[in-house]
Amino acid sequence: MSYKSIQSLLPVKEKAILLDQVEGLNRYLCILPNDELESQFGDFEEFTNQGFTVVGYEDVLGDFVGVELKSGQLLIVNHETLHVEERLKLTFDELMKKD
């Protein structure tokens, strides 16, 4: 999935999508519009060098929601180490079609 195709799927306002529940609490993926991504994360080069780009955050731990550039697969990336913590079974394209 190219960076431009990912950008074209970004919402015009923040979109919270229920992922699952952790210890009885709802866990959301919050996908940000392009302008908010740039203001919050700045230069994406550090992410793209690791094969993904950031599209938002996960609301329980505040980790990044990333999209693997090769496959479009959604990732949960540790916000401090940039280590992939979780690979979701959902692609970014599939996620953005969910309501």
Secondary structure, DSSP 4 states (H G I P E B T S, - for coil): --HHHHHHHS-SS-EEEEEEEETTEEEEEEEPPHHHHHHHH---HHHHTTTEEEEEEETTT-PEEEEETTT-EEEEE-TTT--EEEEEEEEHHHHHH--
